[in-house]
Amino acid sequence: MKTKLMSANYAAARAVVSARVEVVAAYPITPATTVPEQVALLNEEGIYKGEFIRVESEHSAMFACIGASSTGARAFTATSSNGLLLMDEALHWAAAARLPIVLANVNRSVSPAWNIHVTHDDSMSKRDTGWLQFYVSSVDEYYHTIIQSFKLAEDERVLMPVMISADGFVLSHTVSTFDYLEPEEVDKFLPPYKPPHWVMDPANPVSHGNIVFPEYYEEFRYQMHEASKNALKVYAEVERDYKKLFGKYFGGPVVEYKTDDAEVVFTSQGTVGAEALDAIDELREEGYKVGAARIRMYRPFPVDNIRKLGSRVKAFASFDRSASYGYGGQVAIDIRAALYHTPHRPMVKSYIGGLGGRDITVTDIKEIILDTVKAVESGEIGPEETWHNLME
């Protein structure tokens, strides 16, 4: 293991090398561009030894990955925002075909209005495609989660594609150290991909994607649902093995911080979760029993983790960097749903903010947590959701 200094996007490209990805197909879109750009450069230099396919759109990029994965190749792509939306049809295809493709999505606002900075609307809009989803908060976590994702996706109990989301510019272009693994080291953890199911092979032709009538279609979807739920158990094994080999562990599906005696817990995804640690430390010094829970794995949703945490706290302050328009923050909605079938239902306050790259500071997070503390003390939950720092 060597320590390297790179941006998160460059580290993602290095993960492609380490995981011995055989095919990368990608189309550039800011702020994801430097991922395929770096893969292409590494390919020209002979460091990345797989195939790099230049395509004319993100739709083509994902279908090229589908074709590659269908032949048994390990496949990867990277995109962002409207590019992810252009892939939509192919995303559904990849999941329903049970192809273990890995996609690095650099979160960016969806246009219009034109904005190239972070919002989670792009990946959140794909939460029901069948793709497993991670949200990371550091360069090191981004690099290692990509490698782990291939292991998770290729497990025969899962066989679902994985999307790893990283906040645009806030993380994607942040230069930081990370622990790099040579391909020979990763070989001990991630063997070559050998599809346990169907594969396109001229010597043994199969028919795939045929019409399925109503008496069987539902079973296909049920199998996707069960495989997605399996991912939580399998990922625990993946993390255990990874820690044993490389000493790396990022905290499971939900990373908790000072929650043992917390009465109010701030939940978030991505880089805000890292920022929240300082807010918690400062509030602890001021005498507040507060903690933080960063939700790393969003699909499948870590229901058991949230219920266990919910059984011992008085309230959640859920922060979403996206919105389900007309309803509220997606993660807040999921937390409330997870707690519905439990005997103890703590208060769940929903906050939406940081859209379009608007900065979320330690001061902002403290304001949100203290607003929830005030609601607990008064017993008045207040509005269904609060748009933080909304200008009037």
C-alpha positions in Angstrom: 0.0 0.0 0.0 1.4 3.4 -1.0 0.1 6.8 0.0 -0.7 9.0 -3.0 -1.8 12.6 -3.3 -4.6 13.1 -5.9 -8.0 14.6 -6.5 -11.0 12.2 -5.8 -11.6 11.9 -9.5 -8.0 10.9 -10.2 -8.2 8.4 -7.3 -11.4 6.9 -8.9 -9.4 6.4 -12.1 -6.7 4.7 -10.1 -9.3 2.4 -8.5 -10.1 1.3 -12.1 -6.4 0.2 -12.5 -6.2 -1.4 -9.0 -9.4 -3.5 -9.6 -8.2 -4.6 -13.1 -11.3 -3.3 -14.8 -11.4 -4.7 -18.3 -13.6 -2.1 -20.0 -14.3 1.5 -19.4 -16.7 3.4 -21.6 -17.4 7.0 -20.8 -18.5 10.4 -22.2 -17.2 13.6 -20.5 -19.4 15.8 -18.4 -18.3 18.3 -15.7 -17.4 17.6 -12.9 -17.0 13.9 -13.8 -14.8 14.6 -16.8 -11.5 14.1 -15.2 -12.3 10.5 -14.2 -12.5 9.1 -17.8 -9.8 11.7 -18.9 -7.4 10.2 -16.4 -8.4 6.6 -17.3 -7.7 7.5 -21.0 -4.3 8.9 -20.1 -3.4 5.9 -18.0 -4.5 3.7 -20.9 -2.2 5.5 -23.3 0.7 5.2 -20.8 0.1 1.5 -20.5 -0.7 1.7 -16.8 -4.4 0.9 -17.4 -4.3 -2.2 -19.5 -8.0 -2.6 -20.2 -10.1 -1.2 -23.1 -11.1 2.5 -23.0 -14.1 3.1 -25.3 -14.8 6.7 -26.4 -18.6 7.0 -27.1 -20.9 9.7 -28.3 -23.1 10.0 -25.3 -23.7 8.7 -21.7 -26.6 6.5 -23.1 -24.0 4.8 -25.3 -21.5 4.6 -22.4 -23.8 2.6 -20.2 -24.9 0.3 -23.1 -21.3 -0.3 -24.0 -20.7 -1.3 -20.3 -23.8 -3.6 -20.5 -22.3 -5.2 -23.6 -19.0 -5.7 -22.0 -20.4 -7.0 -18.7 -22.6 -9.4 -20.7 -19.5 -11.0 -22.1 -18.0 -11.5 -18.6 -15.8 -8.4 -18.5 -15.5 -6.2 -15.5 -16.9 -2.8 -16.6 -16.9 0.7 -15.2 -18.1 4.2 -16.2 -18.3 7.7 -14.6 -20.8 10.5 -15.2 -22.7 13.2 -13.6 -26.1 15.1 -13.5 -27.8 15.3 -16.9 -25.4 12.6 -18.1 -26.7 10.2 -15.5 -30.3 11.1 -16.6 -29.4 10.4 -20.2 -28.4 6.9 -19.1 -31.7 6.2 -17.5 -33.0 3.5 -19.9 -29.6 1.7 -19.7 -29.5 1.9 -15.9 -32.7 -0.1 -15.8 -31.4 -2.5 -18.3 -28.2 -3.1 -16.3 -30.0 -3.7 -13.1 -32.7 -6.0 -14.5 -30.0 -8.0 -16.5 -28.2 -8.4 -13.1 -24.9 -7.1 -14.5 -22.3 -6.0 -11.8 -21.3 -2.8 -13.4 -19.8 0.0 -11.2 -20.5 3.6 -11.9 -18.9 6.6 -10.3 -21.4 9.4 -10.2 -20.1 12.9 -9.4 -23.1 14.6 -7.9 -24.1 17.8 -9.8 -27.3 19.8 -10.0 -29.7 18.8 -12.8 -30.5 21.6 -15.3 -32.3 23.9 -15.6 -31.3 26.3 -14.1 -27.7 25.6 -15.3 -25.5 24.8 -12.4 -22.4 22.6 -12.3 -22.2 22.4 -8.5 -23.3 19.7 -6.1 -26.9 18.6 -5.5 -27.9 15.0 -5.0 -30.9 15.2 -7.3 -29.2 13.3 -10.0 -28.4 10.1 -8.1 -31.5 10.3 -5.8 -33.7 10.3 -8.9 -32.1 6.8 -9.7 -32.8 5.3 -6.3 -35.5 3.0 -7.7 -33.6 1.7 -10.7 -32.2 -1.2 -8.8 -28.7 0.2 -8.6 -27.1 -0.1 -5.1 -26.0 3.3 -3.9 -23.1 4.6 -1.8 -22.3 8.2 -0.8 -18.7 8.9 0.2 -17.0 11.7 2.1 -13.3 11.5 1.4 -10.8 10.7 -1.4 -9.6 7.6 0.5 -13.2 6.4 1.0 -14.0 7.0 -2.7 -11.1 5.0 -4.0 -11.6 2.0 -1.7 -15.4 1.9 -2.0 -15.0 1.6 -5.8 -12.8 -1.5 -5.3 -15.2 -2.9 -2.7 -18.2 -2.3 -5.0 -16.9 -4.7 -7.6 -16.7 -7.4 -4.9 -20.2 -6.6 -3.7 -21.7 -6.4 -7.2 -20.1 -9.6 -8.4 -21.2 -11.7 -5.4 -23.7 -14.3 -6.8 -26.1 -13.5 -3.8 -26.2 -9.9 -5.2 -25.4 -9.5 -8.9 -26.6 -5.9 -9.0 -24.8 -2.8 -10.3 -23.4 -0.3 -7.9 -23.3 3.5 -8.0 -20.8 5.4 -5.9 -21.7 9.1 -5.5 -19.2 11.8 -4.7 -20.0 15.5 -4.2 -19.1 17.5 -7.3 -16.1 19.8 -6.8 -16.4 19.7 -3.0 -14.9 16.2 -3.2 -14.3 15.4 -6.9 -11.7 18.1 -7.3 -10.3 18.1 -3.7 -6.7 16.9 -3.6 -6.0 14.7 -0.6 -3.9 11.7 0.4 -5.3 8.2 -0.1 -3.8 4.7 0.3 -3.2 3.2 -3.1 -3.2 -0.6 -3.7 -1.3 -2.2 -6.5 -3.4 -4.6 -8.7 -1.4 -7.5 -7.4 -2.5 -6.6 -3.8 -6.1 -6.2 -4.8 -6.0 -9.7 -6.5 -6.0 -11.2 -3.0 -9.4 -9.6 -2.4 -11.0 -9.3 -5.9 -10.5 -12.3 -8.2 -11.3 -12.1 -11.9 -15.0 -11.8 -12.7 -16.6 -15.1 -13.7 -20.3 -14.6 -14.3 -22.3 -17.3 -12.4 -25.3 -16.7 -14.6 -25.9 -16.1 -18.3 -23.1 -14.8 -20.6 -22.9 -13.8 -24.3 -20.7 -16.4 -25.9 -20.8 -17.2 -29.7 -19.9 -20.8 -28.9 -22.8 -21.2 -26.5 -25.5 -18.8 -27.6 -28.2 -17.8 -25.2 -31.3 -15.6 -25.7 -31.6 -12.7 -23.3 -34.0 -9.8 -22.9 -36.9 -11.6 -24.5 -40.5 -10.7 -23.9 -41.9 -11.8 -20.5 -45.6 -12.2 -20.1 -47.4 -11.2 -16.9 -47.3 -14.7 -15.3 -43.5 -14.4 -14.9 -42.5 -10.8 -15.0 -43.2 -10.1 -11.3 -40.8 -12.9 -10.3 -37.9 -11.1 -12.1 -38.6 -8.0 -10.1 -38.9 -9.9 -6.8 -35.5 -11.5 -7.4 -34.0 -8.0 -7.9 -35.6 -6.9 -4.6 -34.2 -9.9 -2.7 -30.8 -9.5 -4.2 -30.7 -5.8 -3.2 -31.6 -6.7 0.3 -28.9 -9.3 0.4 -26.4 -6.5 -0.3 -26.4 -5.4 3.3 -25.3 -8.8 4.6 -22.8 -9.3 1.8 -21.3 -5.8 2.2 -20.7 -6.6 5.9 -18.6 -9.6 4.7 -16.9 -7.4 2.1 -15.9 -4.8 4.7 -14.7 -7.5 7.1 -12.5 -9.1 4.5 -11.2 -5.8 3.3 -10.2 -4.7 6.8 -8.5 -8.0 7.4 -6.4 -7.7 4.3 -5.7 -3.9 4.1 -6.7 -2.5 7.5 -9.4 -0.3 5.9 -12.8 0.1 7.4 -15.2 3.0 6.7 -17.9 2.3 9.2 -20.6 0.1 7.6 -23.8 1.4 5.9 -24.2 4.1 8.6 -21.2 5.8 10.2 -22.1 6.8 13.7 -20.2 9.5 15.7 -20.8 10.1 19.4 -24.2 8.6 19.3 -23.9 6.3 22.4 -25.7 8.8 24.7 -27.0 11.2 22.1 -30.5 12.5 22.4 -30.5 14.2 18.9 -28.7 12.7 15.9 -27.9 14.7 12.7 -28.0 12.4 9.6 -26.6 13.3 6.3 -24.9 11.9 3.1 -21.6 12.7 1.5 -19.3 15.5 2.5 -21.7 17.2 4.8 -21.3 14.1 7.0 -17.6 14.9 7.4 -18.3 18.5 8.2 -20.9 17.5 10.8 -18.2 16.0 13.1 -16.8 19.4 13.9 -20.3 20.7 14.6 -20.9 17.8 17.0 -17.7 18.4 18.8 -18.5 22.1 19.3 -22.0 21.3 20.5 -20.7 18.6 22.9 -18.4 21.2 24.4 -21.4 23.4 24.9 -23.2 20.6 26.8 -25.6 19.2 24.2 -26.0 15.4 24.0 -25.9 15.2 20.2 -24.3 12.9 17.6 -24.1 12.3 13.9 -24.9 9.4 11.6 -23.6 9.6 8.0 -25.6 7.3 5.7 -23.0 5.7 3.4 -25.2 3.1 1.8 -28.5 4.5 0.6 -29.8 1.6 -1.4 -30.6 -0.8 0.0 -31.6 1.5 2.8 -30.0 0.4 6.1 -33.4 0.0 7.9 -32.0 -2.0 10.9 -29.2 0.5 11.6 -31.7 3.4 11.6 -34.1 1.4 13.8 -31.4 0.5 16.3 -30.3 4.1 16.4 -33.9 5.4 16.6 -34.6 3.1 19.6 -32.3 5.2 21.8 -32.6 8.8 20.6 -35.3 11.4 21.0 -34.9 13.0 17.5 -33.3 12.8 14.2 -32.3 16.0 12.3 -32.2 14.6 8.7 -30.4 16.7 6.2 -31.0 16.2 2.5 -29.0 17.8 -0.3 -31.9 17.1 -2.7 -35.7 17.1 -2.7 -38.6 14.9 -3.7 -40.6 17.9 -5.0 -44.0 18.2 -3.4 -43.1 15.8 -0.6 -39.7 16.6 1.0 -36.2 15.3 1.5 -35.8 11.7 0.3 -33.7 10.4 3.1 -35.9 12.0 5.8 -38.9 10.2 4.1 -37.0 6.9 4.3 -36.0 7.4 7.9 -39.6 8.1 8.9 -40.8 5.0 7.0 -38.1 2.8 8.6 -39.3 3.9 12.1 -43.0 3.5 11.4 -43.1 -0.2 12.4 -41.2 0.3 15.6 -42.6 0.8 19.1 -40.4 3.9 19.7 -40.8 6.6 17.1 -38.4 9.5 17.7 -39.1 12.8 16.2 -37.7 13.2 12.6 -37.2 16.7 11.5 -36.4 17.2 7.8 -34.0 19.8 6.5 -33.2 20.5 2.8 -30.2 22.6 1.8 -26.9 23.0 0.1 -28.5 22.8 -3.3 -26.6 24.0 -6.3 -23.4 23.9 -4.3 -24.5 26.3 -1.7 -22.0 26.0 1.2 -23.0 24.1 4.3 -20.8 25.1 7.1 -20.3 23.9 10.7 -22.4 26.9 11.8 -25.2 25.8 9.5 -25.2 22.3 10.9 -25.1 23.6 14.4 -28.2 25.7 13.7 -30.1 22.7 12.3 -29.2 20.5 15.3 -30.1 23.2 17.8 -33.4 23.8 16.0 -34.2 20.0 16.5 -33.0 20.3 20.2 -35.5 23.1 20.7 -38.3 21.0 19.1 -37.5 18.2 21.5 -37.6 20.5 24.5 -40.8 22.2 23.5 -42.5 19.0 22.1 -43.5 21.0 19.0 -42.1 19.2 15.9 -42.8 22.2 13.6 -43.0 22.1 9.8 -42.9 18.9 7.8 -39.6 20.1 6.3 -37.4 23.2 6.5 -35.5 24.6 3.6 -32.3 25.8 5.3 -31.2 29.4 4.6 -33.9 29.9 2.0 -33.8 33.5 0.8 -37.2 35.3 0.8 
